[in-house]
Amino acid sequence: MHHIRLDGLDCSVIFDCTKGKPPSLLYWGAALAEWVEGAALEKLAIRQGMHGVADISLPLSLAMEPGLGHPMLHGFAAHREGRDWGSLFEVAKVAAEGNGARIICRDERTKLGLEYAIDLDRETDVLRIGSTLTNYGDSALDLNEMPTAFLPVPAHMTHITGFTGRWTHEFGRERVKRGSGTYLRENRSGRTSHFSYPALLLSGAQASESSGEVYGLHLAWSGNHRLRVDTLTDGRVLASMGALLFPGEIRLAPGESYAAPEIVAAYSTHGFSALSRKFHAHVREKLLRPAMRAKPRPVHYNTWEAVYFDHDTGKLKEIATRAAALGVERFVLDDGWFGARRNDLAGLGDWYVSDAVYPQGLKPLVDHVTGLGMEFGIWFEPEMVNPDSDLYRAHPDWALKIEGVGQVPFRTQYVLDISRPDVAEYLFERIDAILSDHDISYIKWDMNRDLSHPGGTDGMARAAAQVRALYALLDRIRAAHPHVEIESCSSGGARADMGVLAHSDRVWTSDSNDALDRQHIQRGASFFLPPEILGCHVGPAHCHVTGRRLSMAMRAATAFSGHMGLELNLLTERETDLEQLREAIALHKAHRMLLHSGDLYRLDTARENLAFGVVARDKGEALFSIAYMTGDAHVLPGRLHFAGLDPTRNYRLRLVWPQHWAAVKAPSLIEQLHLGGKGAVFSGDALIKAGLQLPHAQPETCLLFYLAVS
């Protein structure tokens, strides 16, 4: 078998896996006619030698190992005490598996095996690639670097979009023109990070949300990573991703293996939104548990910004009663319920209900919440410990550190080495006890600092082991308590990747509940993650992070489209705002199944607006959001061109939020067409091509339009 060809819905992938040669990706792009063979593509790709360089065109490979002899780029790097560094992996065996394959390679000189597991899902069009290295030698191997795979992309993909940000500003996008040499993003924080999300987009200069060839790559890994795009001197372009390994972190004894994190990738000829829909389908169908997919996402209340550490059972019961009256379905008790945790200086690690704050335990509060018909959730930060805690005083050796180097100050907390069996056992025992003793359906699993010095007591780096231990602990808890949902939170969105989503059910998108910030953050997250797993909360009128004051209508509309929640003090908000919030929750529930199962279409708009829609898979209904972020550049804003509708069907168009809304100067088309009432009927074709003239609205306004086949 010289070639492996995989075909999806609208793409084809061909690997060159000729026995005795390094394996490589020969083609990945638009669907090829079924009679096109890999041999023909190889002939079309013949490259001649040139003066001043090697006399042959050096081959590419999935590993880009040093034995290839490329002067610009080495990917794989390993050695045995300085020897056996020049690996060259050759295909030994190929096994077809469904719409995928395993490519088994060996290097008999260095006694190494490298195996690739490849799958192109026919339903989602998502390409997954994993790689595993095995040491067949008789001495230990030090692995310095191992990108999961190097994937060639066409040279006309001239632009790279990376994802960056900071705390409360996650999922920002930076688009740059690809130049010669290397585009590189690295993360050494020990978690997914705020500043280097493990994903890249590659596109042509004119690609948009609805048109153009685009490629997307995501590394399913919640730790240190390296992402790069290399443009070689001969014009060829390779994208690669992998875990970033610290010195000595991966040492393989004879017979041991290392599995690199999986690359999840997709290609589209119809722009970025079509690409995102493929990733969303992958998360929904391959990562999320079927039971959780089938269950409506409960409207969520979190206590953090309402009470912080000021826990009082009577006050919390009163808040819970108000939440239930608004239509909330889950009540989550945040930080401050355990040990000496009266502030963020003490108590982390002591996972026992505080007698001082809850003299009768948590049961009275839990019973009150569940008696109101709501689920009860609880906050943990298992991977952390305060120096001022019983746990640290008893086990200071359980914290990660570099011997002889002072700890980096960070939130007055250290990181536990959860890769140690005794630490993992303690954490499981304490979490299991809390879950077993109470009617708890949800965990907010937080992680609030970087791994500055991820060293174990043996002096070895433990960053990668920490991530794998996290996955194992999450899986153990889910196996013991399968009804409990787990949210991955990390100072907001610092651990919101497809690696952790294989072991959890939702991610916290950001610690900023500012609706204007959230419009951008949630849009960035949507490039890879579907709306229903994004925690989107209505914050207080006065945002605690930005100091900005925003209307309830804007706050509610922004939280509406994801996994909707609340994080504000219901005892101090204005009654008129609470009534509007109750209306928004009811509206969200009415459209929740559409929002959480439909196809997402982000729209290209003027920079002062952000717009997107969710369209039912059968095209029978849709809901579109248009946010007026700033003032209009012209007297009137532009038109809203709907996307994803069936052009052959008629739709009744209505403005459903804010309720009873009127344009700045009436009558606008909202009033003239009765869009705030019974609505008006238009063909899908007209809505797509001609679009709707938007009414003038004040900045910080968000309108929601609902369409149903008429």
N, C-alpha and C positions, 0 to 999 in steps of 0.2 A: 504494500500500500504506500504509494508515493505522496498522495495528497489526501487530506480530509476536507470534505466540503460539507458545510452546515448551512441550511437555508431557513430563514425565518419568514415573518410576514412580509417585510419589504427590505430585507437585507440578506446578503450572502457573506459567508466567511470561509476562506480556504487557507489551510495550513499546509506548508511543505514539510513533510515528515519522512523524507527519503532515508532509508536505513543507512547508517554509517555517516550521516551528515547532521550538523546541528539543526534542530527544528526552528522554523520561523513562520511568521504570519505572512502569507503571500498576498491575500486580498481580504479587505473588510470594507464594505460599502454597499451601494445600491444593489438590489437583487439582480442576479445574473440569470440569463436564459439557462434552462436546465441542461442544454447541450454544451455549454461552455466548460471546458476542462482546465484543470490547473496547469497542465503541460503547456497549453496555449498561452496562459498568463505568464508562465516562466519565460517563454520565448519573447513575448512582448516586453519583458523587463530586462532583457540582456543589456548590460552596461559595458562599455569598452574601457580599456585602460587609458590613462593619461600621463603626460610627462610630469615629473615632480612628485608622483605618488606611487604607491605599489603598482606593480605590473598587472595586477588583476583587480577586479572590483571586489573588495572584501565583503564577505557575506554578512548579513544580519542574522541574529538568532533571538530566541525568546529570553535567553539569559544574558546576552552580550558579555560573555565570559572572556577573560584575558587571553585565552588560547586562540581567539579569532585574530588578534593582532591589530585591532583598531587603534589608531593613534589618538583619537579624540575621546573615546568613550569606553570605559570598562564598567560593567554592571556588577556581576557576581564577583565576590572577593572572599577567599578563604585560604587557610594555610595550616600546615602542621609544623610549628616551631620554625616558621620562615620558609619551609619547603612546600612542595605540592601546591603552589599558588597559581600555576598556569593552566587551569582547567580548560578542557574543550569537551563539551558534552555532545555525544552522537546518539542518534536514535537507534535503540536496540529492539523496540517492540511497540506496536500500536494496537490498541484495542478499541473498537467502536462501542459506544454505550448510548443507546437512544439517539438523540440529536446532539451527540457529543462524543468525546473520545478521551482516552488516556494515552499520553505519549510518554513512553518510558525511555530514558536516556542513561547512558553510562559513560564514565571516563575511566578506563581501565588503568591508566597511568597513575592517576591520583586516587583511585579506588573510591569514587563517589558515584552516587546515583541521583538523578534529578527527574522527577515525575511530574507531568502536567495533567491536571484534570480540567477539561474544557466542556462547556455546555452552552448551547444556544437555545433558549426556551422558545418554542414555537408560538406560544400564546402571548408572551410579553415582548419578544424580540430582544431580550436582555442576554448579553454574552457574559458568562462567568468563567474566570480563569483562576485556578489555584495551583500552587507548586509546592513540592515537598522534596527536601534534600535528605539523603541518607548517607552516612559514613560507613563504607564497607571496608575501610582500612583497619589496621591492627593498632592504631594509636589515635589519640584525640585530635579532633579538627576544630580550629577556631574559625567561626564564621563572622566575618566583618560586615558584609553587605550582601543582601539578596533581595533585589526588587522582585516582586511576584512575577512580572513579565514585562518585556519590552514589546510595544505594539506600534508598528509603523502606521502613520496616517498620511493622507495625501498632502503634497506640498502646497496645494491651494487652500489648505486650512491655515490661513495666514494670521489668525487672531486667537489668543488664549484668554480665557476668563478664569481667574482664580478667585477663591472665596476667602475673605479676611474679615477683620473686625476687632472688637474688644468687648469687655464686659458691658452689658446693656446695649451693645451695637453689633450683634452677631450677624452672620450671613451676608456681610457686605460683598460686593463684587468689584473686581478690578479687571478691566479688559485692556490688554496690551497687544501691540503688533509683534508677532514673532520675529525675532532677528536671528543672526547667526549665533552659534554656540548654544548655551544652556539657559533655559528658564527653570528656576529652582525654587521650591518652597519646602521648608523644613520645620518640624515641630519637635521639641524636646521637653514638653511640659508634662509628659506622662499620662495625659488624657487627650481627647480629640482636639481640644483647645478652642479658644475664642478667635484666634488670629490666623489659623491655617486649617480651614476645613479640608478634609482629605478628598477633594474632588476637583476636577478640571473640566472645562468645556473648550472644545476647539471648533472653529468655524471660519467661514469666509468673511470678508469685510462687510458684505451686505446682508448677512444672515439676520433674521428677525424672529419674533415669537412665532410667526406663521409661515415663514418661508426660508429656504436655504438649507444646504447640507450642514449638519452639525454632529459632533461626536461628544459624548459625555463619559467620564470615567470616575468611579468612586471606589475608594479603598475601604472595605468593610473591616475597620480596625479602630479601636478606641484608645490608642496610645501614640507613641512617637512614630512619626512617619516622614518619608521623603517622597516628594512628587517632582517630576521633572519632564521637560520636553526638550529634546536635543535635536538641533539642526546641524547635520554633518556637513563637512566641506563639499561633499558631492551633491548636496541638496536634499538628501533623504531625511525624513523627520520621524523621530520615535518618541512616544509617550510611555512613561513608566511610573510605577508606584510600588511602594513596599514599606515595611516597618523599618524605622531607623534604629539601628542596633548600637548600643554602647559597647566599648571595648570589653571583651571577655564575656559578654552577656550570653552568647550562644556558643557553648563548647560541647561538641557532640562526641561522646565516647563511641568506641567501635559498636556498630549496630544501631546507634541512635539516629533519630530523624528530627528535622525541623520543618514544620508546615508554615509557609508564608501566608499572610492574610490574603483573602480573596479579592480580586478586582471584579467589580460589577460595572459593566459598560454597555452602552447602547449607541445606536446610529439612527439618524432620521434625515429624510430629504425635505421635511416640512417644518423646519424651524425648532426653536427651543421648547415650545409648549408641547409639541408632539413627542419630543425627546423625554420631557418630564413625565408625560403620561405613561411611557414605558417603565420608567423607574417606579412610578406610583403602583403600577400593576405588579411589579416584582415584589415590592414591600408588602402589598396586600395579600398576594397569593403565596409567597414563598417564606416570608419572615413572620408575619403576625399569626398568632394561634387562631385556629378556626373558631373556637368558642368565643374569643374576644371579637373577631370580625363579625360574628353573627349578632352580637349584643349591641344595642344602641349605646353610643358613648354618653354616659351620664353627665348632665350639667353639673359642674364641679364648683365647690366652694372651698377656698383655702384660707386659713386663719392668719397667715403671716403678716400682711400689711394692715390687718385690723387690730391685732393685739401684740405682735412681736413676742417678747418674753413675759408679758404681763398676763399670765394664765390665771383665770378665775372661773371656777366651774359654773357659777351662776351667770356670769356674763357670757360665757361660751354657750350655755344652754339658750340664753335669750337670743344670741346671734343665730344659733341653729334654728330656732323657731321661726325667726324672720326669713331665713334662707329657704326653709321648706315652704313658707307661704308664697315666696317668689317663684317657686317651681324648681328649686335646686334638688338634685337627686343624689349628690355625694358630698359629704362634709369631711374635710381633711384637716386634722390637727397637726400644725407645723411645729417647728423647733421649740423646746422649752418644757417638755413634759417629763423629763427624766433626770435622775441624779441631782447634781448641784447646778443644773443648767438654768441659772437665772439671768445670764447674759452670755456673750460668746467667748468668755474667758475661761470657762470651767465646764467640766462634766462630760465632754465628748468621750465616748467609750463605756460609760457607766449606764448601760441600757436596762435600767430598772425604773419603774414608775416612781416619781418623787413623792415621798410621804408628806413633805412639807407643802407641796402645791396640791396634791391630790390625796388627802388623808384617807379617803375611802376608795382610793384607786381610780382607775379610768372607767370602771364599769358603769357608774352612774351617768357619766357623760355619753358613753357609748350607747347605753340603753335609751337615753333620751333621744339621741340622733336616730337610731334605728327605729325607735317608736314613732318617729315622725315620718317614717317611710323612706329615709335616706340611708345610703351606705356610709360606713365610717372608714376613713383612711388615716394614716399616720406617717410621720416624718422620721427617717433615719439618716444618719451619715456614718455608715458602718466602717468606712475605710480610714476614718480620722480619729485622733485622740488629742485631748488637751493635756498639756503637762500637769495642770491642776485637775487631776482625776484619780480616782481610786485605781483604775486600770493601769495608768502610766506609772503610778507609784509602785504598783506590784510588779509590773513588767516593762521597765524602761527599754529592755532589749527588743521589744516587739516593734519599735519604731524604725522606719527606714532612716539611714544616715550614712555619711562617710566618716569613718573613724578618724578622730583628731580634727575634724572640721566642724565649726559651729553650724547649727541649724539656721537656715534662712528664715527670718521672721515672716510669717504669713498667716494672718487671722488667728494668731495665738494657738496654733494647732500643728501637730505633726501627722505624718502618714504611717499607718500601720502596715507591716509587711504581711499582707493577707496571703502571700504565696507560702507562708509557713503553715503547716497543717494545724498546729495548736492555735494559731490566731484565727484561722478560718473556722475551726471547730467552735471556739468561743463565740464568734459572731453568729454562726448558725444557731447555736444553742440559745442565745439571748433573743434573736429575732423570732425563732421558732416558738419560744415561750410566750412572747408578747402576742403573737398571732394565735397561738393555741388557747390562750386565756381570755381572749376578747373576740367579739364578732367584728373582725376587721376584713375589709374587702380590697384594700388598696394601700400600697406603699409608695411614698415619695422618697426615692433613694437619691440622696444628694452627695456631692463630692466637691468641696469648696476650695481646694488649693492645688497648686502644681506639685509635682514630684521633683523638688529641687535637687535632692541628693538620694536617688533611689538605690541605696546600697544595703545589702543584708549583713547579718552578723559575720558571715564568711568573707566579707569584703568584696563580694561580687555584685555587679549591677543587677537589679531586679525589676527594671521597668517593664520589659515584655512579659516576664513571669507574673507581674502584678495584674496585667490586663487579663491574662488567661485565668488567673485565680478568681478575678471578679466574675468572669463568665461562668466559671464552675460554681461559685457561691450562689449566683442568681439562679442557675439551673437547679441547684439543690433545694433552694427555697421554693421555687415554682413547683418542683416535684412533690414537696411536702404539703404545699398549699396551692393547688392548681386553680382555685377560684380567686386567688388574690392577683390583682393587676399591679404591675410595677412600672413606675415612671422613672426614667433616667433624667436626673437633673444634675447639673454641675455648674454652680454659680450662674445659672441660666442655661444657655445652649452650648456649653463647652464639652458635652458628651452626647451628641445627637446624630450618631452615624449608624450605618447599616450593620456594623459589627455588634453594637450593644442592642440593636433592635431585634436581633435573633434571640435575645434573652430577656426582653422587656416588652412593654405594650404601648408606651407613649413616651414622648420627650418633652421636657420643659424648654421652650424656645428661647426665652430671655427673661432676665430679672427686671427688665423695663416693661412696665405696663402702660407706658405712654403710648397712646393710640397712633400718633404720627410716627414714632419710632417703629412701632409694631407693624405698621403697614409695610415698611421697607424690610424689616426682619422676616416677617412671614412670607413675603414675596421671595426673598432669597432662599429661605428654607424650602420653598415649594419646588425649586428646581430638581430636588431629589426625593423629597418626602411628601406623602399625601396629606391632605388637610386634617384628616381625622386623628392623626397621631400627634399633631402640634398643639401643645397646651397654649390656649389663647384666652387670657383673662381680662375681665373688666376691672380696671383699677380705680382708685379713688379719684374724685374730681381734681384734687391737687396731687399731681404725680409725685411720689416720694423720691424718685430718681432724678427727674428733670426739673421739677418745680413748676411745670407747665399746668395750666388749668384747661380742661377740655370738657365739652358737653357730654352728657350721658348718651345722647344719640350717636355721637362719633365713637365713643368708647365701646358701646354695645355693638355697633355695626362692624367694628374692627375685630372684636372677639367672636363674632357671629359665625365666621366661615370655617373655623378650625374645631378643635375639641373645646367647646365653649366653657368658660369658668368665670368665677368671681373672686376677687381678692381685695375687698374693701370693707370698711367698718359699716355694717348695715344699721348700727345704732345711731350713727351720726350723719348719714347721708340724708339729703332732703327728700321728703315724702314724694314730691313730684318726680324726682329722679328715680326713686325706687319703683314707682308705678310704671315709668317708662321702661325700666329694666325688666319688670315683670312681663310687659308686652313683648320685649325683645326675646326673652327666654321662651315664651310661648311660640313666637314666630320661628325661633331656631328649632324647636322641637318639631314644628310642622314641616320643616324642610330638612331636617337632620339626615334622613336617609339619602336624599339627593346629594347633599353636601359631602357626605362621607362614603359615597360609592360612585359618584359621577366622574366625568372626565374634566380635568382642569384646563382652561384656556386663559393664559395670561395675554393681555392685549397690549399692543404698542400704542401709546398715547403721547400727547404733549407732556413735557417733563413736569408740569405742575399738577398732573393727574396720575393716579395709579388705578388700573382697572383689570379685572379678571372675571371669568365666569365659570360656573360648574354646570355641565350639561349631562343629562341622564344618558345612560348608555344607549337607550332606544330612541333618543332625541325627542322624547315626549314632553319634557319640561326642562327648564334651566333657570338659574339664578345668577345675576350679574351684579358686581359691585363696582362703583366708580367713586373714588376718593378725590376730593378737591384738596390737595395738599397745601397749595399756596394760591395767591391771586392769579387770575387769568392774564395772559399776555395781550389778549385782544378784548374787545368789548364783550363778546360772547365766547364761551369755550367752543371747541370743535365738536365733531360728531362722534358718537359711540358706535363703532362697527362691531356688531355682535359676531361671535364665531362659534362654530361647532353645531349650529342649527341645521335642520333639514331644509334645504332651499325649496323643496317641493310642497312643504306643508305650511299651513297658516298657524300663527301663534297669537294668543291674546297677551298683550303686554301690559303689566301693571307696575306701579311704584309701590312697594310694600314697606319700605323704611326710608326715612322716618315716617311714622304715621301722621297724617294730617299735615304733611309738609307742603309749603308753598314757595315758589321761586322768589328771589329778591324783589323782582318787580312783576306783578301779575298783570295780565294773564300770560303765562308761558304755555308751552305745549302740554305741560303737566295738567293744567286746568282745562285747556281747550280740548284735549283728547280724553279727559276724565281718567288719566292714568292713576290718580290716587284713589279712584273708585272702581267702576266696573272694567276700566281699561279699554284698549282699542286693539283691533285685529289687523295684523300685517303678515305678509308672506315672509318666510324665512329668507328667501332670496333678497327681498328688499331690505330686511334688517341687516343682512350681512354686507350687501354691496353699497346701499345708499346710507344706511346707518341712521341713528337717532340724533337729531340736533339737541345737544345737552342744554339744559336750562342754566341760567346764571345762578351760582350759589356762593355763599361766603366760604372763604378758606376754612379748613378743618370741618368739612361736611362730607358725609359718606352716604350715597344713595344706593339702595338695593332694588333691582328690577327683577320681577318674576315673570317668566314666560311659560305658557302651557298651550299645547296643541288645541286649537279651536275647531 
